[in-house]
Amino acid sequence: MANFDSTRSLASSDTNVVDDSFQPYGSRLLPQVVDKLSQSDPTRVYATFPLASDLSRGFRDVTMLEIAQAINKLAWWTEMNLGRSTVFETVAYIGPSDLRYAIVFLAAVKCGYKVSKAMCYYRSLLNRTNLFSSFYRPEMSRKVQDLQGENSGLQTFLVESLDEMLHGNAKYYPYECNYIDVRWDPVLVLLSSGSTGLPKPIVTNHATWAVADNDRNLPAVKGRENANYALWNFPGSGGRYFAGFPPFHLGGFMALVVLPIYSTTATVVLGPADRPPTGRTVSQIMQRYHLRALFCPPVIFEELVQEPEALEHANGLDFLLYAGGPLSSETGNLLGQLTNVCSFYGSTETGVAQTLIPLREDWAFLEWHPSWGADMQPSEDEAYEMVLHWDPSLEGIRSFSCNFPNIDEWHTKDLFRPHPNKPNLWKFHGRRDDIIVLSNGEKFNPVPSEAIISGHPLVSGAVIVGQGRFQAALILEPKEESQVQKSSLVEAIWPTIEKANAQAPGHARVTRSMVTVADINKRFERAGKGTVMRKLTTEKFATEVEALYSRINLGEYGPRLAATNSMAAIQSYVRSCIRFSFPIPNLEESEDLYVLGLDSLKSAEIATLLKGGLGTSPTLELSAQTIYTNPTIHKLSNVIFNGLNSQSLVIGESIDPKRSRMARMASLAEKFTQDLPTELPGRNSLLDKSKLNVLLTGSTGSLGLHLLRVLLDDPKVSKIFCLNRSANGKQVQQSRFASLGLEENINTPRVNFIHGNYGQSQLGIADAQYHGLTSTVDIIIHNAWKVDFNHSLESYDPIHLQGVRNLIDWSLYSIRHPPIIFISSTSSVGYWTTIHPDEAVPERPIYDHQVAQTMGYGESKHVAENILGTASERAGVPVSILRIGQIAGPVATPGIWNKDEWVYSLIKTSQSLGYFPSNIPDVDWIPVDTLASIILDITHFTAGMTSALTYNIVNPQRTPWTLLIEPILQRLGSETKIVELSEWIRMLEQIDRTDTRQLTSKPAAKILDFFRDLENEMKEGKRATFNTEHGVSTSKTMASLRPVGTEWMEVWLRQWGY
């Protein structure tokens, strides 16, 4: 890692050898224009930036001469330290949002490199951009280290501060070339928006940016003004404009680099480099400078209109442009009374569309310039998709022709609707992708489910809604000739709805209470070709939809308990409520609903049904937690019977629940170990540790994704067999990788996807395939487990615990006797400190069932450890048990910390409550991408092992919770108050946990017992500590793991959208 030393890069201060020959607009090269302006107009102000975050401390102007000197200085230094590139290698700059982005770009281009603006933040894209070296500032050291971890050959260079970079003279660095010869040379890599998938690198060239310069040449439409980059050639003596986009954004690059250079006299004004711009920032700058224009994302204008003095200053603007999203009609109408409001529509791929400035009352519409060549093709919902066709004559008019010279037709997937009265005006309508985003951020495509439901013979159409809501809802349109009553129609169609639910993600499934049927005389809105127009239909049925979401908490639609408290009547009532939401043929009273597939959404609905049909009972509280704890008809009936009859003891329940809990765990451990053999046959001696064949279960889960990633990246792993319960495991895997921004190649013979069932004999794998696997696999990583803190221990019996025994049998009777690495949890020993207050949790099997945390998940992991430990001791099965602590989000790879985890639930709930808990136990979290590397280290150590080892995988260095509060509160806002955890829990206890809307905004209420355990740990000082010697000595990754800090917390908050 080298430092920039300007004293080693300058030979003299010559600046006078620039070719001054005339170049027409549209064929000028950015670096050459800077050099020429530094001589012809050296005092012209290129940019103005604040001296500090506090704008009252003043601003500094940077002239054309100063910017040229800085570019030349860095170019000489680059040539001296990196050399000139002849193949357009990629360099990057990672630093604050200031002028150094422009300086690095122009200097790098002079030296023959192309520059990546944001690629370094997407690991999956690094290899696709051939990143050669990176310039950075000290505050970005951690990011640079992460990049070097992914690319050990990456050269990194610490650059000067902006003041140092702008200080002093520099010898002219020549850039002597003709536009026509170099126009296709790559200069900049930008990212597509990624709005409907992964961001993609878009390599741009000189011709791409010369389009902006050529805007001056675009002919005007009589009586109209072009809305393009020529707008920045302000009439008169020039002027300043404010830009609110980050420099790695298309708009930011245009504002920071292209416009100050190609325009006649425009000066860009920047906000503080260490924080994102706000409406308040813009207002303060407008009070100091007379601005001619604003170029910002809509959110800044939404904030700006709340600043009283800003509106007065906006009256003096030539125009304002917004890009990147819609502007609210209220804000647009208000600003439209003061100045020209324009929308810049475009994309990284196509560039900015050539449009005309609209009349002020039409600010929300776009009017294409005749030269733009947009083909508006009819699409759904009476909207039109913009399609662009390749036309060599438009090379200087639209960037698409420069970026993709070999593509004949480009479907933008953007939909527009025409103005109802005025021709040639178009309003952006959305994307072709009909994605619904729920209030919790979960997304889904409703079309596949709608297609299944619409195929029912009693139905003409089906529309699923839920945008911004807490769950999905369904509108059914019966056939016009249908004579079936509404209530009977849902009953008749329900099996088809369940079929649709089966193929949908859990958060996209429709519960029975969220279905409404349209009146026969109120039909769906349809386009001419007969397709349902989603938006208009949703608006038409807004009243019915609102009624659905209003009644969900009233329990008014389900069965009612007869006027008797007899056990027989209650059992019948419970069965009816379950059948209403979760119909299972011939459901036995003792069958576990969660084993049969009940999910959290239907659990909440059943609780609502049960509560609504009972009326009020002062001694009986029913919630989804009641279902989780009592997941059979028999147990639920007992709870209700005893509650209605004011009995404190549930029928069939032991007087000592603690003894019963331990007895149940002991019984299950005995069930799966009683017939184990007493010795293991001889091990295959042909194991090649440099070519491991690995069986991985649960590869599509959060940790599983990263485990598969590191296995794929490891040359010592020959083959990977992914065993999953999904029949389309490969497609699910690809989708999950894509959703997190991971582009691992699973279309390779190294990876095989196996469909199985952990609870069935031979894991549900056919004989021939099973025997082939058992003769191939060298090591098993068992990661698959249902993570639900509400499920009972018994719910894990028939699938997960049976699956552990099935894997033991695999190891026992395979000729290779593969070791088993079991991904366990610290919850399996969560109560260790209660029993052993002065001892750290040891790294060995623990057979005392008292130590398991009191929840089915922790108890099941504890029982599984016991089963594996016994198999090792009795039959010699080689086993490694990894007790994993809190898994945090990734910090060095793309992705997001799962929003189902307690940390996000705590933050989101605190945001809703306005109160944040101050006293949480110290944290020992490990990022998921780091954890995967630790497990890989242990995998190589375990391969060939014949004994058993237990690991406590927690961060060896704890961090006080108080150190992480500040960055969280900065995101939640100053109005959020800090309270004791006990008080925060009391607030949650007041929430109706059958109210789905409340649970959506305050998800921590769903795991109250977890937070009560944290409270008890704080009160009693019984926070468990863990011995970690095995992990630290086995894994180099774990040995070098650093404690959780505010930098990681900032990463996770950004992942969650804070």
TIVOLUM-52789 format. One record per residue (C-alpha): x, y, z; residue in one letter. Coordinates in pm, whole numbers, plus 50000, padded with zeros to 5 digits. Example, Ala and Ser with C-alpha at 12.3 -4.5 7.8 and 13.67 -1.06 7.14 Angstrom:
512304955050780A;513674989450714S;
//
This chain:
500005000050000M;501685031849880A;501155068349960N;500795096849712F;503855119649727D;503425149049495S;507045160149536T;508175129249346R;505855135249051S;506675170248926L;509555180448706A;508545216548642S;505505238748630S;505165240748249D;501545243548145T;501825257447796N;501915229747537V;498235224947464V;497045222347103D;494615250947057D;493155239046728S;489415241646688F;487275211446776Q;483535212146713P;481045204946990Y;480335167747010G;483895157546925S;485795171947219R;487595150447474L;487045159347839L;490735160247948P;491665182047650Q;488895206947718V;490125211448075V;493655217747956D;492515243347700K;490265261647945L;493105262948198S;494945284947945Q;492155303947774S;490065310248087D;492245300748388P;490235319948648T;486905305248549R;485455287448854V;485075250048796Y;483515241649132A;482635255749472T;482725234049780F;482255239850156P;485255241150384L;483515220150649A;480245203150730S;479245235350904D;478445257150603L;478885288850806S;482655283050789R;482595292450423G;483285278450079F;486215276049841R;486245281949467D;488375259649245V;489445274748914T;490045257748583M;493775262748627L;493735246648971E;491755216548857I;494025211948556A;497125214248776Q;495725187949012A;494885164748721I;498345168448569N;500035163148904K;498125130848968L;498665119148609A;502445122348641W;502365104448973W;500195076848825T;502575071448535E;505525070048774M;503905044849010N;501515024748789L;502835031848442G;500685040148141R;498035014848048S;497755002447692T;494784979247756V;492505002447954F;492914985348289E;490444995548558T;491315017848852V;488975029649123A;488745057449374Y;487185052149716I;486745083549917G;484425111550026P;482065126749772S;484265155449662D;486275168349365L;488835140649389R;486415118249196Y;486785142248901A;490535146148943I;491185108648964V;488955101748664F;490575127248435L;494115118548544A;493505081448496A;492045086848148V;495115107048052K;497235077048152C;495185052347949G;493055037148226Y;489325034248264K;487795042548602V;485265023648810S;482935046149005K;481145021649237A;482294987049137M;484384982349448C;481214979749655Y;480024948449470Y;482354919149518R;480494898249262S;481364923648991L;485064928049065L;486274900848832N;484074913948554R;485784948048559T;489434937048583N;490114960648876L;493814968248864F;494394993549140S;492525016549372S;493105051349508F;491595057949847Y;491425080450150R;492275068750506P;488635068050618E;488045040750359M;490895018350478S;488564990650592R;486874988750252K;490254987450083V;491384959250312Q;488254939950225D;488964944649855L;492524932449899Q;491154902250081G;489204893849767E;492014903449527N;495474899449677S;497054914549367G;495144947149395L;497434977349422Q;496205004849655T;497395040349691F;496605065949957L;495875099349791V;496395134349924E;493735155050091S;491785177149855L;493595208549973D;496975192049914E;495885179449573M;494815214449468L;498035230749598H;501065237849382G;501935237849014N;502415208348786A;504025201848454K;501555197448170Y;500745160848113Y;500095156047742P;496945139747610Y;497505143247238E;494895123547043C;492005129046804N;488405122446899Y;487695101946587I;490575078246672D;489745072647039V;485995077847062R;485345040747134W;488095038047396D;486575028647735P;486935055048005V;484345048948278L;482495019448430V;479125027648584L;476495004548729L;472964999648611S;470375008548872S;469684972348968G;466044981149029S;464874947548894T;467954926448956G;471664928049012L;473494959948914P;475434953948594K;478644970848489P;478154994048195I;481395003848023V;481195038347866T;483545054847620N;484515089447503H;481595089447258A;479155083047543T;480065115947710W;480505135547391A;476745131747349V;476345157847624A;478685181147439D;476725175847119N;473495187047288D;474385222447178R;473985210946817N;470575195246861L;468055215046656P;465365233146851A;461655227346806V;459945259746710K;458645277547016G;460175252147257R;463425247447449E;465385215247458N;465645198347796A;469165184247782N;472645192647901Y;472725224247689A;470505239547958L;473685244948162W;474925270547906N;473255297048117F;472435329447935P;474485359048045G;477675355748244S;477125319748353G;476235308448699G;476245282048967R;474085251249008Y;473735227049294F;473995189349234A;472695164549488G;473755131149340F;476715110149462P;479665111449221P;479445074249136F;475855079149012H;475225087648646L;473735121048750G;476585127448991G;479235121248729F;477485144048485M;477195171548745A;480725168548880L;482695162048562V;480815166448236V;478775197948291L;481495220948433P;483775211048144I;481455210347845Y;479245239647945S;480115275447865T;480505289048218T;478595266848463A;480015261148810T;478975231449021V;478315238149390V;478805208349619L;477505200649963G;479545186750253P;481545156350142A;480975136650460D;477185135650458R;474365132050209P;472675164050092P;469345175050238T;466775201650165G;468205221850453R;471675220250295T;470325233049963V;468395260650135S;471515272650318Q;473525272849995I;470785292149816M;470955318550086Q;474675322950018R;474795320149639Y;472475329349358H;471945295549197L;470735291948840R;469625255648869A;469145225649100L;469795189948986F;468745165649260C;466855133949353P;463175140249436P;463635135449810V;465705167149831I;462965187649669F;460405171849902E;462505184750192E;463305217850027L;459685229550012V;459565226250390Q;462245253250420E;460445287250429P;463235307850275E;463955282250003A;460755289449810L;461665325949780E;465065316949637H;463565290449407A;461725318449232N;465045329549086G;466055296048939L;466265290648565D;465065255248620F;465225225348850L;465575189348739L;464795157948931Y;465885122848843A;465905088548998G;462265086149104G;458865102949108P;458215137249257L;455005141249453S;452305161549284S;452085185249582E;455775193949564T;455875195449186G;452825218049169N;454265241549429L;457685244249264L;456105246248920G;454585279549016Q;458085293449074L;460305279148799T;460555252848527N;460345217948676V;461765190748453C;462235153548488S;465405138348350F;464445103648235Y;467145079048142G;469345050548256S;472985041148265T;472455019947956E;470585045447744T;471805078347882G;469425107447936V;466535109847692A;466325140247467Q;463175158947571T;461585193347561L;460985215747861I;457305211247946P;454825238548010L;454745245148382R;451365228648430E;452695197348254D;455825193648469W;455035157148550A;455045147248182F;457825140947933L;457845151347569E;460425134347351W;462525154947117H;461795143646760P;465405132246720S;465275108447016W;463695080446814G;461555065147089A;459275036546983D;456375036447228M;454975001247202Q;451574992647355P;451804973047677S;449484963547963E;447204987148155D;446935010347855E;450565019547904A;453385019147653Y;456905005847680E;459755026547543M;461835006647296V;464975020047127L;466255007646792H;469865009846686W;470475038446447D;474055048346355P;472875083346269S;471985088846637L;475485082046768E;475885118146880G;472335121247015I;471825092047252R;474345072947460S;472625039647391F;474095040247038S;477575044847188C;477315020147476N;475754991847275F;476714996146909P;475894959546837N;472394957846988I;469604962546738D;466724967446982E;466604977247349W;463474971447558H;463694995347851T;460904977748047K;459755012548146D;456065019848102L;454515053648018F;450965065447984R;449935093447748P;448405125847866H;444615122347853P;444205153547641N;447525166047507K;449355146847236P;453035136747268N;453095139947647L;454025108947846W;453995101948218K;456195075248370F;453935047248490H;456285021148633G;458114989748534R;456844960348341R;457824939148636D;454734937048853D;456534935149183I;454554940149504I;456514953349802V;454964946450144L;455354970350435S;458124948650582N;460164951950262G;459454916850132E;458844915749757K;456974891449536F;455554887549189N;451824879949205P;451424868848844V;452124831348884P;449584828049167S;447024848648977E;447424826448673A;446744795148878I;443684809549052I;442284824748733S;442314790148579G;439514778348809H;436284773648611P;434254795248851L;436584825048816V;437044851148543S;439984868448704G;442144871549013A;444194901149133V;446544899549428I;447194932449607V;449294943149903G;451574971649801Q;452724987750126G;450514964450332R;451504938550591F;450314908450388Q;448834899150053A;445114899549974A;443124885149684L;440244899049479I;438234872649293L;436084880348991E;433424853248950P;432184842748609K;429294864848500E;427034834648470E;428024821248812S;425164813349049Q;427434804649343V;427084825949655Q;430134846149761K;430764826050076S;430474793249888S;432704805549606L;435714809749835V;435124775049980E;434934760049629A;438034777749504I;440134773749819W;442004742149705P;443124761149395T;444244790649609I;446224766549823E;447824752849508K;448884788149421A;450124793649776N;452254762349753A;454384776949474Q;454614811849625A;457104824249886P;455744823950241G;455214861450262H;453224860949935A;450644835050041R;447014844750074V;445114834750388T;441424826950371R;440474857850569S;442174879950307M;439974870250012V;437134891649879T;434744884149594V;433644910749348A;429954916649291D;428634902348967I;427854937248840N;431274951448931K;433864938348689R;437644940748662F;439104967448436E;440544951848121R;442594962847822A;441344957847469G;443074924247442K;441304911747755G;444114913048008T;443374926248355V;444694961348416M;446114957548763R;446374993548877K;442935004448762L;441324973148904T;443034978149239T;441835014149249E;438315003749154K;438144978949443F;439885001449697A;436885000549932T;436684962649934E;440434959749984V;440384984250275E;437604964250435A;439744932950416L;442654949250596Y;440334964850853S;438474933350950R;441534910950981I;441804918651353N;438104915451434L;437704877851401G;434284883651250E;434534859150965Y;435304825651129G;433604798151331P;431894805251663R;432044784051978L;428684769452078A;427214781152411A;428984754252608T;432384749352763N;432474711852721S;435694696252595M;433904680152298A;432484713752182A;435864730952224I;437684703952026Q;435164707351747S;435564745151753Y;439374743251744V;439234718951455R;436874742351264S;439184772351314C;442184752551195I;440284738750897R;439174773950801F;442754786150762S;444794754250726F;442664725850592P;444324691850636I;442294660750548P;441784636550838N;443794657651080L;444484637751397E;444144654651737E;447794647651821S;449354657851488E;451814686951504D;450574715051281L;454084728051213Y;455324694451097V;452434695550850L;453554729350719G;451774756350921L;453554789850886D;453644821551095S;451074839750879L;448464812650928K;449404809051294S;448404845251347A;445194839851152E;444214808951353I;444864828151676A;442604856151550T;439914831051456L;440064813851793L;439944846551983K;437174861351767G;434934830951802G;435244829652181L;434164864952261G;435854878952570T;437434858252844S;439334875553126P;441394844453202T;442314834652848L;444884851152622E;445284836652275L;448024846452031S;450244830751769A;452554821452056Q;449744800052199T;449684780351874I;453474776851868Y;453504763052222T;450474740452171N;450654729551806P;448004701951814T;444214701651837I;444514683152168H;446854708652328K;444994739052199L;441704724752323S;443214719452667N;444414755352682V;440984769152589I;439094745152814F;441184754253118N;441074791253034G;437294791853001L;436864771553316N;439444792453506S;441734762853567Q;445444769253599S;446584734153511L;446364721653155V;444974686653121I;447714661453065G;450484685553167E;452984674853429S;452934693153763I;456654700253722D;457134715553373P;460904717053423K;461064679653483R;458744673953189S;460994694752963R;464094675153051M;462214642253022A;461054651052672R;464584659552562M;465974627852720A;463284607052556S;464034620552209L;467794616452253A;467214580252357E;464814574552067K;467474582151809F;470464565251977T;469094533452134Q;469924511251835D;473344525551747L;476074499751682P;478994498351921T;481804501751670E;482504516951331L;483944496651042P;487384506150913G;487794540350743R;488584543350376N;492284551950359S;492064567750012L;490824601750130L;492524629849935D;492214661350147K;493224682649848S;490144671049652K;487254669949896L;483744659949796N;481354678250028V;477674672650106L;476074705450214L;472534707450350T;470574739850367G;472554757450092S;469744782150016T;469554796750366G;471374827650485S;474464809350610L;474144782250347G;474534807550065L;477874818750201H;478994783250276L;478364773849914L;480154805649807R;483364797649997V;483244761049891L;482994771849526L;485924795349570D;488094768349729D;490254748949479P;490674720849734K;486964712849708V;486364690049412S;482604684549418K;479734699349617I;476424681149662F;473664704449781C;470904684849954L;467704705049983N;464024697550030R;463114718949731S;462554700049406A;463954729849209N;466964735749430G;469194749249155K;466694775849050Q;466104785849413V;469864787749467Q;470364810049164Q;467524832549273S;468874835649628R;472374843649504F;470974869949269A;468824885649540S;471914892149752L;474134903649468G;476244871849469L;477164859449124E;478624825449202E;478674801248910N;476614770648994I;476324760248628N;479344738248667T;479884700648705P;481394707949047R;477924714849192V;475084689749203N;471654696349353F;469944667449526I;466254667049613H;465614649049940G;463664647350263N;465644646450586Y;462954627350771G;462684598450526Q;464774567250496S;467974573850299Q;467034610750322L;464354604950059G;467004598149791I;466504569849542A;468664538849595D;471034542749299A;471714579449367Q;472044573849741Y;474634546349702H;476534567349451G;476664595949698L;477704574849995T;480644561449795S;481714596849693T;481144621549976V;484144627950204D;482564651650455I;479044663050551I;478184698650655I;474704696850809H;473394732250810N;469674727550738A;467404735151035W;464114753051084K;464874786351253V;461714795251440D;461974803851808F;458264796951852N;458174760551743H;457974733352007S;460654706652052L;458314680051920E;457934699251594S;461594691451519Y;461244653951580D;460004638351255P;462154658751013I;465164674851176H;466064650851454L;465284621051235Q;467464637550971G;470414638351214V;470054601051270R;469804594850896N;473084613450842L;474684593051119I;473594561550935D;475114575950616W;478454580250790S;478204546450961L;477504525550654Y;479324545250384S;482624530850269I;484144565450323R;482634571350671H;482504609250621P;482804631450929P;479714651851014I;480024688951081I;476824699051261F;475904735851262I;474414739151608S;473564769951816S;474654785452143T;470964783352240S;471604746052290S;473544756052603V;471814789352662G;471134782953033Y;474634770453118W;475404800953330T;472224796353534T;473544762653649I;477284770353634H;477464807853710P;481224808953746D;482214787553449E;482544794753082A;480714771452845V;483214743652767P;483964730352419E;482704695052477R;479394676152452P;477024685452737I;474384659952827Y;472694679353107D;469374689452952H;468924718353195Q;471434739053000V;469274741452684A;467444774052636Q;463704771052698T;462464771252342M;461954743952089G;464754755851864Y;467434755352134G;466104722952280E;466164706051940S;469754716951878K;470694704052223H;469074670252157V;470804668351816A;474174674851984E;473424647152231N;472524623151950I;475724631051762L;477854629952075G;476484595652163T;477034583551806A;480664594451830S;481264578752171E;479374546552107R;479894540351735A;482964561151657G;481234584751414V;483624614251354P;481714645651453V;482404682651481S;479744702651662I;479804740051595L;477754760251842R;477154791951645I;476334824451825G;474614854651675Q;475154855651299I;475334891251170A;474984904550816G;477874903850568P;480494930950585V;482824922150296A;480384907750042T;477024919049903P;473904909650095G;471744919450385I;471374909350748W;468154889350764N;465324911950876K;463764883051067D;466594884951322E;466114900751664W;468484930051603V;466464943851311Y;463244936451502S;464574956751794L;465554986251574I;462354986651371K;460234983351684T;462155011451853S;461555033451551Q;457815027151581S;457725031451960L;460035061551969G;462005044552248Y;465265025152232F;466625000952498P;469925011152650S;471034979852831N;471474949752604I;474174924152690P;477584928052527D;477674914752171V;479864887352030D;478454886451678W;480194872551370I;479394884751016P;477924857050803V;480564859450530D;483324857150790T;481544828150963L;481464808750636A;485234812150609S;485644799850967I;483534769250892I;485594762750577L;488774763350788D;487224738251028I;486014716950736T;489564711850612H;490734704050964F;487884679251016T;488434660550687A;490014627150769G;489364631651141M;488344600751338T;487454616851671S;484934643151789A;485424680051860L;483074707051984T;483534743651896Y;481964774752046N;481864798151746I;481344832951890V;483424864151852N;486264860152104P;486224898052156Q;483024912452297R;481724947452232T;479614967252482P;476144974852346W;476565011152444T;479255015452176L;476755006751904L;473885028852017I;475095061451861E;475005051151492P;471585035351545I;470105066051710L;471525088051435Q;469365068551191R;466265067251410L;466315104551478G;466785127251775S;463165122451885E;463895086251980T;464405083952357K;466585059152544I;464945037852813V;465845007553021E;465264974052854L;462714964953120S;460634995953042E;460934989152667W;459604953852722I;456694967052927R;455714988452628M;455714957852404L;453574938752649E;450774963752589Q;450574954152220I;447784931752096D;449774903151948R;446834891751738T;446904925251558D;448924918051244T;449434954951168R;450904960951510Q;453224931151470L;454374944451135T;455474977951278S;456654963051609K;458014928451519P;459874924951849A;456504917652011A;456564883951835K;459674873352027I;458954888852366L;460294858652553D;463654863352386F;463904899152512F;462714888352857R;465624863952863D;467984892552777L;466444912853057E;466994884653305N;470594880853192E;471184917653260M;469454916553598K;471154885053722E;474514890953557G;474324856453402K;475494863853051R;477204832352929A;480864833252833T;482304807752595F;485624790152565N;486764794952205T;490194778452208E;489264751351958H;488044775951698G;490894800651748V;493514773351717S;491844756351419T;490714786151211S;493044814151105K;489954834451018T;488584831651369M;491964838551526A;492154871851342S;488514881751397L;488094917151527R;485334928951759P;482084943651631V;482464981251586G;480485011051469T;481795006551113E;480114972451084W;476994986151250M;476865013350983E;477104986550712V;474174966950858W;472044998050901L;472595006550536R;471624971050441Q;468324976450623W;467705009550450G;468475032350744Y;
//
